[in-house]
Every structure is written in C-alpha cells, then in structure tokens.
Amino acid sequence: MSYIPPDRQTLDAILDTVNFNKDGLITAMAQNAEAPHDILMLAWMNREALGETLRTGRVCYYSRSRGKLWRKGESSGQTQNLVSARLDCDQDAVLLLVEQKGVACHTGRRSCFYQEVTSQGLRSIMAPEILPEQLYNSTD
C-alpha cells in the first residue's frame, strides 16, 4: 500500500475541517496497517504536524512536553510511514494506519498498550524488543 498525498489546496481544505481542541490539538491513534492490526500508540497532533504527515507520508506528532513537532523516529530510527489517515465522525480524532519500522513505544515494545488490567492489577503482556538505552542512548 502506498500513500498518495493530496494537493496543497485539498490538504488545506481538509485541515480546515478538523476540530482541534482549545489547545490546538487533535488525538492521533497509530495502528499497524497490516495484520495484526495492533494499536501502536496514542499521541497528539497540531495543525502543522497533521499537515506535514498528510503532505509527506511520514508521521509527525506534536510533543506536549517539549512544545514542538516530533517526527516519529527522528532520534530512534523507529519511523512510521503513513498508509491511510481517517478522521472520526466529529473530526476531532485521527486514526493513522502506518507501516511501523521497529518498535512504536519508547519502552522498546512494539505497542504502547502493553499493560493489561486484571483483577490483581496491571500485568505486562508484551516484553521489550529492544532496550530503551539502545533506542535513545539513555535510560529515559
């Protein structure tokens, strides 16, 4: 599957329909485009990040903690390439179907959703595939 970006006029028209929240953000869910269709992560996008993603096909988020654009994989090499983007009915959330290179989670797991709620508490259902130190040369 190959993503084909819209032309500039169409892209601007799409972005104008998005209902960004009071902070100028939209919830973005990344899902593996191919089976298994795991939800990989949840993040945020502002207009600039969503526009860059739709224009380039390389997923870009907005980091609330750093207050700037975060191009997935820029420091770890674990990139996401867009296959398809879908807005929900209220146009206040976006589902990104992606080709994930490597792991999606900063903990070194394939998905950020690795903790299952059980009657005894949280249980990890997925081991790291790579240590965070190897991803980022740190222990964060």
Secondary structure as GFF3:
##gff-version 3
##sequence-region A 1 140
A	DSSP	alpha_helix	8	17	.	.	.	ID=ss1
A	DSSP	beta_strand	25	32	.	.	.	ID=ss2
A	DSSP	beta_strand	39	46	.	.	.	ID=ss3
A	DSSP	alpha_helix	47	56	.	.	.	ID=ss4
A	DSSP	beta_strand	60	63	.	.	.	ID=ss5
A	DSSP	beta_strand	68	71	.	.	.	ID=ss6
A	DSSP	beta_strand	80	87	.	.	.	ID=ss7
A	DSSP	beta_strand	93	100	.	.	.	ID=ss8
A	DSSP	beta_strand	115	118	.	.	.	ID=ss9
A	DSSP	beta_strand	121	124	.	.	.	ID=ss10
A	DSSP	alpha_helix	132	136	.	.	.	ID=ss11
###
